[in-house]
Amino acid sequence: MQFRARVLDAQQRIDTVRLEAIGPAEARKELLQQGLKVMSLDAERASAAWGASRGKTFSLVLFAQELLALLQAGLSVIESVDALLEKDSSPASRLVLQQLAQDLRSGHKLSVALQRQPSTFAPLFVGLVGAAERTSNLTEALTRFIEYQTRVDSVRAKVVSASVYPAILMLVGAAVTVFLLSYVVPKFALVYQGTGRALPWASQLLIQWGRYAAEHAVPLAVTAALVVTALVFGVLRARRTGALGAAIKRLPWVGDRLRQMEVARLYLTLGLLLEGGMSIGQALQLLRSVGAPADRERMDRVRATVSEGQPLSKALEKEALTMPVAARLLKVGEETGQLGTMLRRAALFHEGETARWIERFTRAFEPVLMAVIGLVIGLIVLLLYMPIFDLAGSFQ
């Protein structure tokens, strides 16, 4: 990140300094090392070069993959980070790796060094590395994290790809409808205005709208722009507050599947942590910090139930976080001591179900959506041409 600081130098002069750092604490530390007293520190927003800097942010999955390859090649952690630093040319990545190498040389463990950059390294990744350091199995932890993140990204990509085409169809359909109502209908209204013929009732309504749109084009355009802007801001605000997700979850069929996806991800994350060497209590505590804010109270209750000596399967069932197949697998895992493996299998089973449902829903929804858009546009065109058909019939 770029920061702008108002500082006081050794000669008691006030100056403005710009610098790059991972976060505000690192920026203040760097300025103090230069003998400058910080009066104010502000993060600068991206400028016109924002588009050029996109895609250059630090990739956690890529870092884990490269670190795993170097460790498997026989390098130590410090040597691996130094190697990554030498080959990386991205300023953002170099800042992260430089801080990481500095912390490692200061004697910190890798998990502690990662934890000192919370905006870059997710708590889940830090927790896995910390558990692996206790068992001296860092490569296996990195392998599990890469597999986990790849699977999570794959599910997210399926949802996004399934919604892209319907979204494009709706945008195109809405654009064509607006074009017909705002441009074509007013033109036809002017043509029919002086004919003196009686028009069908539905066509009269459409033509009256065309006349009104032609006479009030500017106010209607401004109103439409304001409505669209308000809708966009409303959707963005609802997304930030979680109201949008809550509303989607109330939809029939869709909401149940989204909840199933969330539970599957919960199982996958919990299984990953347990297989990484964490206790159930530690895993649930970490899961609380990486889960959705709406689920934190439920995870607290699950942890409290488990701490009372109840099995995890009963604690999750009490909070409605189980499904029939998952409940059976969890009980088998508790009986055989392979709870982490069974959690992961339950997650994979429900992910497969979700993927098949997305495919079926997409195949059914897209034709229905195209038919609705075609009917709306076809109805507008039919109402426009009905007077022409009536006029042609009178000539015969």
LUMLUM-464831 format. One record per residue (C-alpha): residue number from 1; residue in one letter; x, y, z. Coordinates in nm, 3 decimals, always signed. Layout:
<numis>
[NUM; 'a'; [X; Y; Z]],
...
</numis>
This chain:
<numis>
[1; 'm'; [+0.000; +0.000; +0.000]],
[2; 'q'; [+0.105; +0.359; -0.056]],
[3; 'f'; [+0.100; +0.603; +0.236]],
[4; 'r'; [+0.139; +0.978; +0.270]],
[5; 'a'; [+0.278; +1.100; +0.600]],
[6; 'r'; [+0.328; +1.440; +0.756]],
[7; 'v'; [+0.655; +1.414; +0.949]],
[8; 'l'; [+0.885; +1.624; +1.163]],
[9; 'd'; [+1.254; +1.579; +1.079]],
[10; 'a'; [+1.563; +1.627; +1.300]],
[11; 'q'; [+1.576; +2.000; +1.218]],
[12; 'q'; [+1.213; +2.037; +1.341]],
[13; 'r'; [+1.087; +2.097; +0.988]],
[14; 'i'; [+0.750; +1.967; +0.873]],
[15; 'd'; [+0.761; +1.765; +0.551]],
[16; 't'; [+0.536; +1.536; +0.347]],
[17; 'v'; [+0.671; +1.188; +0.270]],
[18; 'r'; [+0.527; +0.920; +0.044]],
[19; 'l'; [+0.626; +0.557; +0.094]],
[20; 'e'; [+0.514; +0.202; +0.030]],
[21; 'a'; [+0.452; -0.042; +0.314]],
[22; 'i'; [+0.240; -0.346; +0.394]],
[23; 'g'; [+0.034; -0.163; +0.656]],
[24; 'p'; [+0.019; +0.149; +0.877]],
[25; 'a'; [+0.228; -0.010; +1.154]],
[26; 'e'; [+0.506; -0.100; +0.911]],
[27; 'a'; [+0.495; +0.248; +0.757]],
[28; 'r'; [+0.532; +0.416; +1.099]],
[29; 'k'; [+0.816; +0.180; +1.189]],
[30; 'e'; [+1.003; +0.261; +0.869]],
[31; 'l'; [+0.964; +0.636; +0.923]],
[32; 'l'; [+1.085; +0.608; +1.283]],
[33; 'q'; [+1.391; +0.418; +1.162]],
[34; 'q'; [+1.467; +0.714; +0.935]],
[35; 'g'; [+1.461; +0.947; +1.237]],
[36; 'l'; [+1.130; +1.107; +1.145]],
[37; 'k'; [+0.848; +1.182; +1.389]],
[38; 'v'; [+0.511; +1.093; +1.241]],
[39; 'm'; [+0.245; +1.362; +1.277]],
[40; 's'; [-0.018; +1.202; +1.051]],
[41; 'l'; [-0.034; +0.898; +0.827]],
[42; 'd'; [-0.293; +0.837; +0.556]],
[43; 'a'; [-0.330; +0.561; +0.298]],
[44; 'e'; [-0.342; +0.692; -0.056]],
[45; 'r'; [-0.612; +0.564; -0.285]],
[46; 'a'; [-0.526; +0.411; -0.620]],
[47; 's'; [-0.485; +0.671; -0.893]],
[48; 'a'; [-0.532; +0.652; -1.265]],
[49; 'a'; [-0.278; +0.372; -1.277]],
[50; 'w'; [-0.516; +0.148; -1.086]],
[51; 'g'; [-0.603; -0.055; -1.391]],
[52; 'a'; [-0.236; -0.118; -1.462]],
[53; 's'; [-0.176; -0.252; -1.113]],
[54; 'r'; [-0.459; -0.499; -1.117]],
[55; 'g'; [-0.356; -0.862; -1.097]],
[56; 'k'; [-0.030; -0.773; -0.919]],
[57; 't'; [-0.158; -0.829; -0.567]],
[58; 'f'; [-0.011; -1.107; -0.354]],
[59; 's'; [-0.152; -1.452; -0.440]],
[60; 'l'; [-0.164; -1.676; -0.134]],
[61; 'v'; [-0.227; -1.995; -0.334]],
[62; 'l'; [+0.066; -1.923; -0.568]],
[63; 'f'; [+0.287; -1.850; -0.268]],
[64; 'a'; [+0.189; -2.182; -0.108]],
[65; 'q'; [+0.253; -2.372; -0.432]],
[66; 'e'; [+0.595; -2.218; -0.487]],
[67; 'l'; [+0.696; -2.256; -0.122]],
[68; 'l'; [+0.591; -2.623; -0.131]],
[69; 'a'; [+0.799; -2.688; -0.444]],
[70; 'l'; [+1.108; -2.526; -0.291]],
[71; 'l'; [+1.070; -2.713; +0.039]],
[72; 'q'; [+1.030; -3.042; -0.145]],
[73; 'a'; [+1.349; -2.958; -0.336]],
[74; 'g'; [+1.539; -2.952; -0.005]],
[75; 'l'; [+1.560; -2.579; +0.072]],
[76; 's'; [+1.493; -2.442; +0.418]],
[77; 'v'; [+1.208; -2.200; +0.486]],
[78; 'i'; [+1.438; -1.894; +0.488]],
[79; 'e'; [+1.614; -2.006; +0.171]],
[80; 's'; [+1.278; -2.065; +0.003]],
[81; 'v'; [+1.151; -1.717; +0.093]],
[82; 'd'; [+1.478; -1.563; -0.031]],
[83; 'a'; [+1.444; -1.753; -0.359]],
[84; 'l'; [+1.088; -1.629; -0.402]],
[85; 'l'; [+1.201; -1.275; -0.327]],
[86; 'e'; [+1.476; -1.290; -0.590]],
[87; 'k'; [+1.249; -1.403; -0.871]],
[88; 'd'; [+0.940; -1.188; -0.788]],
[89; 's'; [+0.917; -0.854; -0.970]],
[90; 's'; [+0.580; -0.736; -0.837]],
[91; 'p'; [+0.622; -0.446; -0.589]],
[92; 'a'; [+0.330; -0.564; -0.374]],
[93; 's'; [+0.464; -0.919; -0.352]],
[94; 'r'; [+0.819; -0.802; -0.283]],
[95; 'l'; [+0.700; -0.595; +0.012]],
[96; 'v'; [+0.528; -0.898; +0.162]],
[97; 'l'; [+0.823; -1.129; +0.104]],
[98; 'q'; [+1.076; -0.875; +0.233]],
[99; 'q'; [+0.884; -0.838; +0.558]],
[100; 'l'; [+0.851; -1.216; +0.581]],
[101; 'a'; [+1.224; -1.273; +0.528]],
[102; 'q'; [+1.310; -1.004; +0.782]],
[103; 'd'; [+1.087; -1.162; +1.047]],
[104; 'l'; [+1.231; -1.508; +0.981]],
[105; 'r'; [+1.587; -1.379; +1.018]],
[106; 's'; [+1.485; -1.214; +1.345]],
[107; 'g'; [+1.418; -1.561; +1.486]],
[108; 'h'; [+1.040; -1.578; +1.445]],
[109; 'k'; [+0.871; -1.899; +1.341]],
[110; 'l'; [+0.704; -1.904; +1.002]],
[111; 's'; [+0.356; -1.900; +1.157]],
[112; 'v'; [+0.446; -1.596; +1.369]],
[113; 'a'; [+0.597; -1.418; +1.068]],
[114; 'l'; [+0.280; -1.488; +0.869]],
[115; 'q'; [+0.062; -1.369; +1.155]],
[116; 'r'; [+0.241; -1.033; +1.154]],
[117; 'q'; [+0.082; -0.964; +0.812]],
[118; 'p'; [-0.287; -1.039; +0.877]],
[119; 's'; [-0.410; -0.850; +0.573]],
[120; 't'; [-0.212; -1.082; +0.344]],
[121; 'f'; [-0.213; -1.423; +0.511]],
[122; 'a'; [-0.554; -1.565; +0.607]],
[123; 'p'; [-0.602; -1.697; +0.963]],
[124; 'l'; [-0.676; -2.042; +0.821]],
[125; 'f'; [-0.337; -2.055; +0.646]],
[126; 'v'; [-0.156; -1.925; +0.954]],
[127; 'g'; [-0.332; -2.181; +1.175]],
[128; 'l'; [-0.241; -2.468; +0.944]],
[129; 'v'; [+0.124; -2.362; +0.934]],
[130; 'g'; [+0.130; -2.327; +1.315]],
[131; 'a'; [-0.013; -2.678; +1.359]],
[132; 'a'; [+0.235; -2.816; +1.104]],
[133; 'e'; [+0.527; -2.662; +1.292]],
[134; 'r'; [+0.431; -2.862; +1.601]],
[135; 't'; [+0.430; -3.186; +1.401]],
[136; 's'; [+0.722; -3.093; +1.170]],
[137; 'n'; [+0.511; -3.159; +0.862]],
[138; 'l'; [+0.492; -2.828; +0.680]],
[139; 't'; [+0.488; -2.975; +0.328]],
[140; 'e'; [+0.179; -3.185; +0.403]],
[141; 'a'; [+0.001; -2.882; +0.550]],
[142; 'l'; [+0.081; -2.677; +0.239]],
[143; 't'; [-0.044; -2.959; +0.017]],
[144; 'r'; [-0.371; -2.976; +0.211]],
[145; 'f'; [-0.418; -2.599; +0.195]],
[146; 'i'; [-0.357; -2.588; -0.182]],
[147; 'e'; [-0.606; -2.871; -0.236]],
[148; 'y'; [-0.859; -2.699; -0.008]],
[149; 'q'; [-0.828; -2.358; -0.172]],
[150; 't'; [-0.840; -2.506; -0.521]],
[151; 'r'; [-1.160; -2.689; -0.436]],
[152; 'v'; [-1.321; -2.381; -0.280]],
[153; 'd'; [-1.225; -2.171; -0.584]],
[154; 's'; [-1.363; -2.440; -0.814]],
[155; 'v'; [-1.704; -2.435; -0.644]],
[156; 'r'; [-1.710; -2.054; -0.654]],
[157; 'a'; [-1.616; -2.058; -1.023]],
[158; 'k'; [-1.901; -2.300; -1.101]],
[159; 'v'; [-2.152; -2.071; -0.932]],
[160; 'v'; [-2.017; -1.763; -1.112]],
[161; 's'; [-2.005; -1.931; -1.454]],
[162; 'a'; [-2.359; -2.062; -1.407]],
[163; 's'; [-2.488; -1.710; -1.335]],
[164; 'v'; [-2.296; -1.522; -1.607]],
[165; 'y'; [-2.503; -1.634; -1.906]],
[166; 'p'; [-2.845; -1.570; -1.742]],
[167; 'a'; [-2.720; -1.228; -1.629]],
[168; 'i'; [-2.613; -1.143; -1.985]],
[169; 'l'; [-2.950; -1.259; -2.118]],
[170; 'm'; [-3.138; -1.041; -1.869]],
[171; 'l'; [-2.921; -0.737; -1.946]],
[172; 'v'; [-2.963; -0.778; -2.321]],
[173; 'g'; [-3.337; -0.838; -2.286]],
[174; 'a'; [-3.376; -0.533; -2.064]],
[175; 'a'; [-3.170; -0.320; -2.304]],
[176; 'v'; [-3.379; -0.426; -2.607]],
[177; 't'; [-3.703; -0.365; -2.415]],
[178; 'v'; [-3.591; -0.018; -2.306]],
[179; 'f'; [-3.484; +0.063; -2.663]],
[180; 'l'; [-3.824; -0.039; -2.800]],
[181; 'l'; [-4.017; +0.155; -2.536]],
[182; 's'; [-3.800; +0.467; -2.545]],
[183; 'y'; [-3.721; +0.498; -2.917]],
[184; 'v'; [-3.927; +0.273; -3.143]],
[185; 'v'; [-4.265; +0.318; -2.971]],
[186; 'p'; [-4.248; +0.702; -2.976]],
[187; 'k'; [-4.171; +0.689; -3.352]],
[188; 'f'; [-4.472; +0.469; -3.416]],
[189; 'a'; [-4.684; +0.698; -3.199]],
[190; 'l'; [-4.606; +0.990; -3.432]],
[191; 'v'; [-4.700; +0.778; -3.734]],
[192; 'y'; [-5.035; +0.668; -3.588]],
[193; 'q'; [-5.118; +1.011; -3.447]],
[194; 'g'; [-5.283; +1.148; -3.761]],
[195; 't'; [-5.448; +0.834; -3.897]],
[196; 'g'; [-5.776; +0.883; -3.713]],
[197; 'r'; [-5.834; +0.508; -3.697]],
[198; 'a'; [-5.945; +0.329; -3.384]],
[199; 'l'; [-5.661; +0.125; -3.240]],
[200; 'p'; [-5.687; -0.190; -3.027]],
[201; 'w'; [-5.699; -0.119; -2.652]],
[202; 'a'; [-5.355; -0.263; -2.577]],
[203; 's'; [-5.202; -0.078; -2.873]],
[204; 'q'; [-5.363; +0.246; -2.753]],
[205; 'l'; [-5.195; +0.211; -2.415]],
[206; 'l'; [-4.859; +0.146; -2.580]],
[207; 'i'; [-4.899; +0.441; -2.819]],
[208; 'q'; [-5.002; +0.670; -2.533]],
[209; 'w'; [-4.685; +0.570; -2.353]],
[210; 'g'; [-4.490; +0.647; -2.671]],
[211; 'r'; [-4.638; +0.996; -2.692]],
[212; 'y'; [-4.565; +1.059; -2.325]],
[213; 'a'; [-4.207; +0.936; -2.365]],
[214; 'a'; [-4.153; +1.157; -2.670]],
[215; 'e'; [-4.280; +1.467; -2.485]],
[216; 'h'; [-4.087; +1.399; -2.160]],
[217; 'a'; [-3.772; +1.230; -2.287]],
[218; 'v'; [-3.523; +1.422; -2.068]],
[219; 'p'; [-3.710; +1.387; -1.733]],
[220; 'l'; [-3.767; +1.016; -1.802]],
[221; 'a'; [-3.400; +0.962; -1.884]],
[222; 'v'; [-3.290; +1.141; -1.566]],
[223; 't'; [-3.541; +0.945; -1.358]],
[224; 'a'; [-3.426; +0.617; -1.509]],
[225; 'a'; [-3.062; +0.702; -1.437]],
[226; 'l'; [-3.145; +0.789; -1.077]],
[227; 'v'; [-3.343; +0.469; -1.031]],
[228; 'v'; [-3.060; +0.255; -1.173]],
[229; 't'; [-2.804; +0.434; -0.954]],
[230; 'a'; [-3.019; +0.386; -0.645]],
[231; 'l'; [-3.064; +0.017; -0.726]],
[232; 'v'; [-2.689; -0.035; -0.773]],
[233; 'f'; [-2.604; +0.141; -0.446]],
[234; 'g'; [-2.883; -0.046; -0.269]],
[235; 'v'; [-2.755; -0.383; -0.391]],
[236; 'l'; [-2.395; -0.297; -0.295]],
[237; 'r'; [-2.504; -0.184; +0.050]],
[238; 'a'; [-2.717; -0.494; +0.100]],
[239; 'r'; [-2.420; -0.706; -0.002]],
[240; 'r'; [-2.192; -0.534; +0.251]],
[241; 't'; [-2.442; -0.571; +0.536]],
[242; 'g'; [-2.531; -0.930; +0.446]],
[243; 'a'; [-2.895; -0.845; +0.371]],
[244; 'l'; [-2.856; -0.955; +0.007]],
[245; 'g'; [-2.728; -1.298; +0.104]],
[246; 'a'; [-3.003; -1.336; +0.362]],
[247; 'a'; [-3.266; -1.245; +0.102]],
[248; 'i'; [-3.126; -1.494; -0.149]],
[249; 'k'; [-3.129; -1.767; +0.114]],
[250; 'r'; [-3.504; -1.713; +0.160]],
[251; 'l'; [-3.570; -1.804; -0.204]],
[252; 'p'; [-3.718; -2.152; -0.251]],
[253; 'w'; [-3.470; -2.416; -0.377]],
[254; 'v'; [-3.188; -2.165; -0.420]],
[255; 'g'; [-3.160; -2.079; -0.050]],
[256; 'd'; [-3.142; -2.445; +0.054]],
[257; 'r'; [-2.863; -2.514; -0.193]],
[258; 'l'; [-2.665; -2.208; -0.084]],
[259; 'r'; [-2.693; -2.322; +0.276]],
[260; 'q'; [-2.576; -2.666; +0.173]],
[261; 'm'; [-2.273; -2.510; +0.004]],
[262; 'e'; [-2.190; -2.319; +0.323]],
[263; 'v'; [-2.219; -2.635; +0.535]],
[264; 'a'; [-2.001; -2.826; +0.287]],
[265; 'r'; [-1.734; -2.558; +0.310]],
[266; 'l'; [-1.758; -2.567; +0.690]],
[267; 'y'; [-1.698; -2.945; +0.682]],
[268; 'l'; [-1.410; -2.906; +0.438]],
[269; 't'; [-1.241; -2.639; +0.650]],
[270; 'l'; [-1.294; -2.825; +0.976]],
[271; 'g'; [-1.168; -3.149; +0.824]],
[272; 'l'; [-0.861; -2.970; +0.691]],
[273; 'l'; [-0.778; -2.833; +1.037]],
[274; 'l'; [-0.832; -3.165; +1.214]],
[275; 'e'; [-0.618; -3.351; +0.959]],
[276; 'g'; [-0.355; -3.081; +1.006]],
[277; 'g'; [-0.311; -3.180; +1.371]],
[278; 'm'; [-0.539; -2.939; +1.556]],
[279; 's'; [-0.771; -3.041; +1.837]],
[280; 'i'; [-1.145; -2.999; +1.791]],
[281; 'g'; [-1.152; -2.701; +2.028]],
[282; 'q'; [-0.869; -2.522; +1.846]],
[283; 'a'; [-1.022; -2.598; +1.506]],
[284; 'l'; [-1.363; -2.464; +1.609]],
[285; 'q'; [-1.204; -2.149; +1.753]],
[286; 'l'; [-1.016; -2.085; +1.428]],
[287; 'l'; [-1.322; -2.172; +1.222]],
[288; 'r'; [-1.514; -1.905; +1.410]],
[289; 's'; [-1.269; -1.638; +1.293]],
[290; 'v'; [-1.271; -1.746; +0.927]],
[291; 'g'; [-1.643; -1.820; +0.895]],
[292; 'a'; [-1.929; -1.588; +0.806]],
[293; 'p'; [-2.025; -1.333; +1.077]],
[294; 'a'; [-2.379; -1.474; +1.089]],
[295; 'd'; [-2.244; -1.818; +1.186]],
[296; 'r'; [-2.010; -1.709; +1.466]],
[297; 'e'; [-2.269; -1.743; +1.740]],
[298; 'r'; [-2.360; -2.089; +1.616]],
[299; 'm'; [-1.994; -2.193; +1.614]],
[300; 'd'; [-1.959; -2.062; +1.970]],
[301; 'r'; [-2.250; -2.281; +2.076]],
[302; 'v'; [-2.102; -2.581; +1.893]],
[303; 'r'; [-1.771; -2.529; +2.070]],
[304; 'a'; [-1.944; -2.496; +2.407]],
[305; 't'; [-2.137; -2.818; +2.347]],
[306; 'v'; [-1.820; -3.005; +2.248]],
[307; 's'; [-1.635; -2.870; +2.552]],
[308; 'e'; [-1.910; -3.022; +2.770]],
[309; 'g'; [-1.816; -3.366; +2.637]],
[310; 'q'; [-2.077; -3.403; +2.365]],
[311; 'p'; [-1.975; -3.551; +2.026]],
[312; 'l'; [-1.918; -3.309; +1.740]],
[313; 's'; [-2.193; -3.475; +1.534]],
[314; 'k'; [-2.453; -3.399; +1.804]],
[315; 'a'; [-2.326; -3.043; +1.847]],
[316; 'l'; [-2.355; -2.975; +1.474]],
[317; 'e'; [-2.694; -3.144; +1.455]],
[318; 'k'; [-2.819; -2.928; +1.742]],
[319; 'e'; [-2.733; -2.616; +1.540]],
[320; 'a'; [-2.888; -2.754; +1.216]],
[321; 'l'; [-2.545; -2.787; +1.055]],
[322; 't'; [-2.580; -3.148; +0.945]],
[323; 'm'; [-2.754; -3.339; +0.668]],
[324; 'p'; [-2.848; -3.709; +0.665]],
[325; 'v'; [-2.541; -3.837; +0.476]],
[326; 'a'; [-2.305; -3.603; +0.661]],
[327; 'a'; [-2.445; -3.706; +1.001]],
[328; 'r'; [-2.376; -4.073; +0.928]],
[329; 'l'; [-2.023; -4.003; +0.807]],
[330; 'l'; [-1.950; -3.791; +1.115]],
[331; 'k'; [-2.064; -4.070; +1.349]],
[332; 'v'; [-1.845; -4.319; +1.163]],
[333; 'g'; [-1.551; -4.080; +1.190]],
[334; 'e'; [-1.601; -4.038; +1.564]],
[335; 'e'; [-1.615; -4.414; +1.614]],
[336; 't'; [-1.306; -4.487; +1.403]],
[337; 'g'; [-1.098; -4.186; +1.505]],
[338; 'q'; [-1.097; -4.049; +1.148]],
[339; 'l'; [-1.321; -3.749; +1.201]],
[340; 'g'; [-1.117; -3.518; +0.978]],
[341; 't'; [-1.127; -3.764; +0.687]],
[342; 'm'; [-1.501; -3.817; +0.722]],
[343; 'l'; [-1.565; -3.442; +0.737]],
[344; 'r'; [-1.375; -3.401; +0.412]],
[345; 'r'; [-1.570; -3.687; +0.251]],
[346; 'a'; [-1.899; -3.536; +0.362]],
[347; 'a'; [-1.795; -3.203; +0.211]],
[348; 'l'; [-1.698; -3.365; -0.119]],
[349; 'f'; [-2.028; -3.554; -0.133]],
[350; 'h'; [-2.237; -3.241; -0.086]],
[351; 'e'; [-2.018; -3.044; -0.326]],
[352; 'g'; [-2.089; -3.305; -0.591]],
[353; 'e'; [-2.462; -3.278; -0.523]],
[354; 't'; [-2.443; -2.900; -0.549]],
[355; 'a'; [-2.251; -2.916; -0.878]],
[356; 'r'; [-2.512; -3.149; -1.028]],
[357; 'w'; [-2.795; -2.924; -0.905]],
[358; 'i'; [-2.627; -2.616; -1.058]],
[359; 'e'; [-2.599; -2.796; -1.391]],
[360; 'r'; [-2.964; -2.905; -1.387]],
[361; 'f'; [-3.086; -2.563; -1.275]],
[362; 't'; [-2.886; -2.389; -1.549]],
[363; 'r'; [-3.022; -2.619; -1.819]],
[364; 'a'; [-3.380; -2.555; -1.708]],
[365; 'f'; [-3.355; -2.185; -1.621]],
[366; 'e'; [-3.182; -2.056; -1.935]],
[367; 'p'; [-3.452; -2.173; -2.184]],
[368; 'v'; [-3.727; -2.040; -1.955]],
[369; 'l'; [-3.550; -1.704; -1.929]],
[370; 'm'; [-3.503; -1.684; -2.307]],
[371; 'a'; [-3.872; -1.767; -2.358]],
[372; 'v'; [-3.983; -1.492; -2.115]],
[373; 'i'; [-3.758; -1.233; -2.281]],
[374; 'g'; [-3.882; -1.339; -2.625]],
[375; 'l'; [-4.246; -1.313; -2.514]],
[376; 'v'; [-4.199; -0.961; -2.374]],
[377; 'i'; [-4.020; -0.831; -2.683]],
[378; 'g'; [-4.258; -1.015; -2.917]],
[379; 'l'; [-4.562; -0.870; -2.736]],
[380; 'i'; [-4.430; -0.514; -2.775]],
[381; 'v'; [-4.361; -0.567; -3.147]],
[382; 'l'; [-4.703; -0.730; -3.198]],
[383; 'l'; [-4.885; -0.441; -3.031]],
[384; 'l'; [-4.695; -0.197; -3.252]],
[385; 'y'; [-4.783; -0.377; -3.574]],
[386; 'm'; [-5.147; -0.465; -3.496]],
[387; 'p'; [-5.275; -0.131; -3.635]],
[388; 'i'; [-5.076; -0.195; -3.954]],
[389; 'f'; [-5.234; -0.538; -3.988]],
[390; 'd'; [-5.578; -0.378; -3.933]],
[391; 'l'; [-5.507; -0.115; -4.197]],
[392; 'a'; [-5.392; -0.377; -4.448]],
[393; 'g'; [-5.714; -0.573; -4.388]],
[394; 's'; [-5.929; -0.267; -4.459]],
[395; 'f'; [-5.759; -0.220; -4.799]],
[396; 'q'; [-5.857; -0.572; -4.898]],
</numis>
